[in-house]
Amino acid sequence: MSFRGSLIIEGEHEWWIHVADTFRTLPRASGNPEIVAAVKELQAESKGIQSGCILAPASASCFFCRLHLPPELDSRDRSALIYELENHLPIDAESMAADFAMLPPAAQDQTLRGHSISAVAVEVDTWKPLADALEAADIPVTSITPSAALAIAALQEKHSFNGTNTLVLCHDDHADLITLADDRICTWKHIQIEAKTLQRHKSLDLPAANQILVVNCSEAQSKLIRDNAGPIQIESEALTSLYLLGGKTTFSNPASTHFNLRRGHLATEDPLRPLNRQLAWLALAIATCLITVILGSWYRTTRIENKISENLQAQSAAFHDSFPDTRVPASLLRRVRSEHTRIMGSRNATKQIEVPSSATEVMGLLLASLPAETRVRISSIDIRDGDLDLTFQVQHFVEAGVIAEALSQGGFDVSQPATAQKDAKTFESTIKATWQDREPATNSQPKYEPAISIKDKRGKSPSGTLDPPLVMDTARISRPEYDIPKVNPR
């Protein structure tokens, strides 16, 4: 059997110290420094052991009690249970460390309300100095479990007890008489192996046991137990081996042992002490991860900086090739950076930049759209990016609507003309229009043919009503001719 921990067992006359596969005994009167030194020496001789240590008090150092609790008392309230246990044991609540186990339904007293539990306690002053000395020597105490509980855990793993069973654990001329309900301790007595005591125990009001298992007994003791307790079964495994097997089970599965007295006043001051090694490995893993991230970021930054330096050198070399006798201006690099920033900012842009409409083209379209049958005097024309403001004079206000309709049919978006009478025979009107097709101007010739000619007339018009500066005679068209004052194309 391989045991890879440290186990300190309190015997009747000596201390048994097991570290891995090594074993040593010390006199019962040995002090805590001698015990700690022996454990350290055995750990130094052994390799690959677990750092945890189990203290196993002897049965004579433990107190056992079976309590029946009223329904209103919560069995999970350990503080209340300890003060309840104080009424049944000869030690104060402040001087004990105790653990409790709920008994199965088969062991409950059905005639009473409530529930029954079993309790094990030890004196704090007896075991705290040894636990503190081991902790100070960097030997963490993971559990304080009675040696009998270790043996019961090993026997349960080996035999898988069901129902009621009786165990007799012999220690020289003394024995532990333990009654199990399933795997829970119902009764526990530390007695001398003698006929009178065995008969008294048999006469108690206890449930009939399925079997009586005797451990570590001599021939004479087995005959005495058989004669006074009934048929028995002898366990072939030595008690020391059962302690080691129970310690191994406690290390691998702490919940399998019902009584762990490493709590209360015997609890470790550092609750994470058993996990110190695991936490140290976790901290090392986190530190390694952070260092890796930092180094990776530094390496990536260095590569980027080197690439930028190479690009700058390549730009300077290209500039020198293009302009051999010219010094590289600092503004050139800033211009490259600004252009790069602008391109990066508009990388995903899909809207094209609109080009302003040509005022000359809009002017030609305006003249081509004017009606040939209407006489009009233009006072001013203002063209801004396809938007047209036209002020003109006509002989009748109806003619202003005719001109607006003609511009609308020519492709302009025309607003309602504003017309006012200037004198008895002249009306002045203003039209705001927008050229609807705002395609960029090209170098090709306009797609329209001028339909009117514009001439300056000095003196009176044929009708005798219109005066300079501009008269458009649409009835006499000779050739495209433009002579227009106050034109502000922009």
VENRA-V134945 format. One record per residue. N is the residue number from 1. RES is the residue in one letter. SS is DSSP state (@ for helix, = for strand, . for the rest). Layout:
N_RES_SS ; N_RES_SS
This chain:
1_M_. ; 2_S_. ; 3_F_. ; 4_R_. ; 5_G_. ; 6_S_= ; 7_L_= ; 8_I_= ; 9_I_= ; 10_E_= ; 11_G_. ; 12_E_. ; 13_H_. ; 14_E_= ; 15_W_= ; 16_W_= ; 17_I_= ; 18_H_= ; 19_V_= ; 20_A_. ; 21_D_. ; 22_T_= ; 23_F_= ; 24_R_= ; 25_T_= ; 26_L_= ; 27_P_= ; 28_R_. ; 29_A_. ; 30_S_. ; 31_G_. ; 32_N_@ ; 33_P_@ ; 34_E_@ ; 35_I_@ ; 36_V_@ ; 37_A_@ ; 38_A_@ ; 39_V_@ ; 40_K_@ ; 41_E_@ ; 42_L_@ ; 43_Q_@ ; 44_A_@ ; 45_E_@ ; 46_S_. ; 47_K_. ; 48_G_. ; 49_I_. ; 50_Q_. ; 51_S_. ; 52_G_. ; 53_C_= ; 54_I_= ; 55_L_= ; 56_A_= ; 57_P_. ; 58_A_. ; 59_S_@ ; 60_A_@ ; 61_S_@ ; 62_C_. ; 63_F_= ; 64_F_= ; 65_C_= ; 66_R_= ; 67_L_= ; 68_H_= ; 69_L_= ; 70_P_. ; 71_P_. ; 72_E_. ; 73_L_. ; 74_D_. ; 75_S_. ; 76_R_. ; 77_D_. ; 78_R_@ ; 79_S_@ ; 80_A_@ ; 81_L_@ ; 82_I_@ ; 83_Y_@ ; 84_E_@ ; 85_L_@ ; 86_E_. ; 87_N_. ; 88_H_. ; 89_L_. ; 90_P_. ; 91_I_. ; 92_D_. ; 93_A_@ ; 94_E_@ ; 95_S_@ ; 96_M_= ; 97_A_= ; 98_A_= ; 99_D_= ; 100_F_= ; 101_A_= ; 102_M_= ; 103_L_. ; 104_P_. ; 105_P_@ ; 106_A_@ ; 107_A_@ ; 108_Q_. ; 109_D_. ; 110_Q_. ; 111_T_. ; 112_L_. ; 113_R_. ; 114_G_. ; 115_H_= ; 116_S_= ; 117_I_= ; 118_S_= ; 119_A_= ; 120_V_= ; 121_A_= ; 122_V_= ; 123_E_= ; 124_V_@ ; 125_D_@ ; 126_T_@ ; 127_W_@ ; 128_K_@ ; 129_P_@ ; 130_L_@ ; 131_A_@ ; 132_D_@ ; 133_A_@ ; 134_L_@ ; 135_E_@ ; 136_A_@ ; 137_A_. ; 138_D_. ; 139_I_. ; 140_P_. ; 141_V_= ; 142_T_= ; 143_S_= ; 144_I_= ; 145_T_. ; 146_P_. ; 147_S_@ ; 148_A_@ ; 149_A_@ ; 150_L_@ ; 151_A_@ ; 152_I_@ ; 153_A_@ ; 154_A_@ ; 155_L_@ ; 156_Q_@ ; 157_E_@ ; 158_K_@ ; 159_H_@ ; 160_S_. ; 161_F_. ; 162_N_. ; 163_G_. ; 164_T_= ; 165_N_= ; 166_T_= ; 167_L_= ; 168_V_= ; 169_L_= ; 170_C_= ; 171_H_= ; 172_D_. ; 173_D_. ; 174_H_= ; 175_A_= ; 176_D_= ; 177_L_= ; 178_I_= ; 179_T_= ; 180_L_= ; 181_A_= ; 182_D_. ; 183_D_. ; 184_R_= ; 185_I_= ; 186_C_= ; 187_T_= ; 188_W_= ; 189_K_= ; 190_H_= ; 191_I_= ; 192_Q_= ; 193_I_. ; 194_E_. ; 195_A_@ ; 196_K_@ ; 197_T_@ ; 198_L_@ ; 199_Q_@ ; 200_R_@ ; 201_H_@ ; 202_K_@ ; 203_S_@ ; 204_L_. ; 205_D_. ; 206_L_. ; 207_P_. ; 208_A_. ; 209_A_. ; 210_N_. ; 211_Q_. ; 212_I_= ; 213_L_= ; 214_V_= ; 215_V_= ; 216_N_. ; 217_C_. ; 218_S_. ; 219_E_@ ; 220_A_@ ; 221_Q_@ ; 222_S_@ ; 223_K_@ ; 224_L_@ ; 225_I_@ ; 226_R_@ ; 227_D_@ ; 228_N_@ ; 229_A_@ ; 230_G_. ; 231_P_. ; 232_I_. ; 233_Q_= ; 234_I_= ; 235_E_= ; 236_S_. ; 237_E_. ; 238_A_. ; 239_L_@ ; 240_T_@ ; 241_S_@ ; 242_L_@ ; 243_Y_@ ; 244_L_@ ; 245_L_@ ; 246_G_@ ; 247_G_@ ; 248_K_@ ; 249_T_@ ; 250_T_@ ; 251_F_@ ; 252_S_@ ; 253_N_. ; 254_P_@ ; 255_A_@ ; 256_S_@ ; 257_T_. ; 258_H_. ; 259_F_. ; 260_N_. ; 261_L_. ; 262_R_. ; 263_R_. ; 264_G_@ ; 265_H_@ ; 266_L_@ ; 267_A_. ; 268_T_. ; 269_E_. ; 270_D_. ; 271_P_. ; 272_L_. ; 273_R_@ ; 274_P_@ ; 275_L_@ ; 276_N_@ ; 277_R_@ ; 278_Q_@ ; 279_L_@ ; 280_A_@ ; 281_W_@ ; 282_L_@ ; 283_A_@ ; 284_L_@ ; 285_A_@ ; 286_I_@ ; 287_A_@ ; 288_T_@ ; 289_C_@ ; 290_L_@ ; 291_I_@ ; 292_T_@ ; 293_V_@ ; 294_I_@ ; 295_L_@ ; 296_G_@ ; 297_S_@ ; 298_W_@ ; 299_Y_@ ; 300_R_@ ; 301_T_@ ; 302_T_@ ; 303_R_@ ; 304_I_@ ; 305_E_@ ; 306_N_@ ; 307_K_@ ; 308_I_@ ; 309_S_@ ; 310_E_@ ; 311_N_@ ; 312_L_@ ; 313_Q_@ ; 314_A_@ ; 315_Q_@ ; 316_S_@ ; 317_A_@ ; 318_A_@ ; 319_F_@ ; 320_H_@ ; 321_D_@ ; 322_S_@ ; 323_F_. ; 324_P_. ; 325_D_. ; 326_T_. ; 327_R_. ; 328_V_. ; 329_P_. ; 330_A_@ ; 331_S_@ ; 332_L_@ ; 333_L_@ ; 334_R_@ ; 335_R_@ ; 336_V_@ ; 337_R_@ ; 338_S_@ ; 339_E_@ ; 340_H_@ ; 341_T_@ ; 342_R_@ ; 343_I_@ ; 344_M_@ ; 345_G_@ ; 346_S_. ; 347_R_. ; 348_N_. ; 349_A_. ; 350_T_. ; 351_K_. ; 352_Q_. ; 353_I_. ; 354_E_. ; 355_V_. ; 356_P_. ; 357_S_. ; 358_S_. ; 359_A_@ ; 360_T_@ ; 361_E_@ ; 362_V_@ ; 363_M_@ ; 364_G_@ ; 365_L_@ ; 366_L_@ ; 367_L_@ ; 368_A_@ ; 369_S_@ ; 370_L_. ; 371_P_. ; 372_A_. ; 373_E_. ; 374_T_. ; 375_R_. ; 376_V_= ; 377_R_= ; 378_I_= ; 379_S_= ; 380_S_= ; 381_I_= ; 382_D_= ; 383_I_= ; 384_R_= ; 385_D_. ; 386_G_. ; 387_D_= ; 388_L_= ; 389_D_= ; 390_L_= ; 391_T_= ; 392_F_= ; 393_Q_= ; 394_V_= ; 395_Q_. ; 396_H_. ; 397_F_@ ; 398_V_@ ; 399_E_@ ; 400_A_@ ; 401_G_@ ; 402_V_@ ; 403_I_@ ; 404_A_@ ; 405_E_@ ; 406_A_@ ; 407_L_@ ; 408_S_@ ; 409_Q_@ ; 410_G_. ; 411_G_. ; 412_F_= ; 413_D_= ; 414_V_= ; 415_S_. ; 416_Q_. ; 417_P_. ; 418_A_= ; 419_T_= ; 420_A_= ; 421_Q_= ; 422_K_= ; 423_D_= ; 424_A_. ; 425_K_. ; 426_T_= ; 427_F_= ; 428_E_= ; 429_S_= ; 430_T_= ; 431_I_= ; 432_K_= ; 433_A_= ; 434_T_= ; 435_W_= ; 436_Q_. ; 437_D_. ; 438_R_. ; 439_E_. ; 440_P_. ; 441_A_. ; 442_T_. ; 443_N_. ; 444_S_. ; 445_Q_. ; 446_P_. ; 447_K_. ; 448_Y_. ; 449_E_. ; 450_P_. ; 451_A_. ; 452_I_. ; 453_S_. ; 454_I_= ; 455_K_= ; 456_D_. ; 457_K_. ; 458_R_. ; 459_G_. ; 460_K_. ; 461_S_. ; 462_P_. ; 463_S_. ; 464_G_. ; 465_T_. ; 466_L_. ; 467_D_. ; 468_P_. ; 469_P_. ; 470_L_. ; 471_V_= ; 472_M_= ; 473_D_. ; 474_T_. ; 475_A_. ; 476_R_. ; 477_I_. ; 478_S_. ; 479_R_. ; 480_P_. ; 481_E_. ; 482_Y_. ; 483_D_. ; 484_I_. ; 485_P_. ; 486_K_. ; 487_V_= ; 488_N_= ; 489_P_= ; 490_R_.
